[in-house]
Amino acid sequence: MIAQLFAPSDRAPVIANIEKAVAADQFNSKVETDDPNISINREQELLTNYVRDIHTWSYRANNLIARTAMNTAARVVTRNMIVTGQENLAATPGGAIVTSNHFSPIENMLVRKALGMHRLYIVSEATNFFMDGWLGYLMRYADTIPVSKDIHYAGLTLPDLLTERLNAGHKVLIYPEQEMWFNYRKPRPPKRGAYFYAARLNVPIVSCFVEIADMHRQLTDQFNETQYRLHILKPIFPDPAISPRDNSLRMAAQDYAQKKAAYEAIYRQPLDYNFSPSDIAGWIPARQEAVHDDDH
């Protein structure tokens, strides 16, 4: 399965980090164990090169290759996926920011399918652009926009990049949960960035939530196969009568409330953050060997 190509075979340390983060109420913390670490200078160089290169013929050629590969993979991954709520897309025909729960490197493929396989831009951490191999190539060229905590880039350059794409009528996927938590089913409290840019640039939020079902067919030593169902929720529009900051807080709260309601309806249980093995879709927890005392 393609999903397994994008993740290390041993997920136990990552799941342990998720459990620790949940216990500490740190729902946007990094839990992956092998993400690249880069210096500030290397990140600045990446950002400069990205802005310089995106309009070159070389970038466009690689972009076409990467987009074609991504769309082909998306059709394979999503061939059995069910999408609900597509009628909600009628209210957002033009540029919009898309939000979804962030649980896998492949869930952007699910969003592509839900949006009708239209061109989708993805905002991703700059460190992801330094990944190795095929995944790194896709991160650099498949319509991915780097995000950084650099004040100048976040405040001036990134809004310009987003505006260019949104004005062209494209959708931009921003993960408000920030960090990927592998196969974590529950929606997490969002960070404000996605909604700030939506309010500042006066575009709606296309709110999505991905349901993950266990298939009870073993895929690896640690995981059973899973199946996805993507739910397109009600769109969220900025209110021009209030400030971007207040707008972002309002939109973030509404989006989280919608995802929470979707989770509770889908899984038929209230959302809480008491960690359970069932929070990780498809996970087969390691069996603990019984300790037998043979002394008489």
CORJO-V645668 format. One record per helix or strand of 3 or more residues. SS is the DSSP state (H for helix, E for strand). FROM is the first residue (numbers start at 1). TO is the last residue. Records with the same first field share a line. If there is no record, write none. Layout:
BEGIN
SS = FROM-TO, FROM-TO
END
This chain:
BEGIN
H = 2-5, 12-23, 40-53, 57-77, 86-91, 107-114, 126-130, 133-141, 151-167, 193-201, 244-267, 277-279
E = 82-84, 96-99, 120-125, 144-147, 171-173, 204-218, 223-232
END
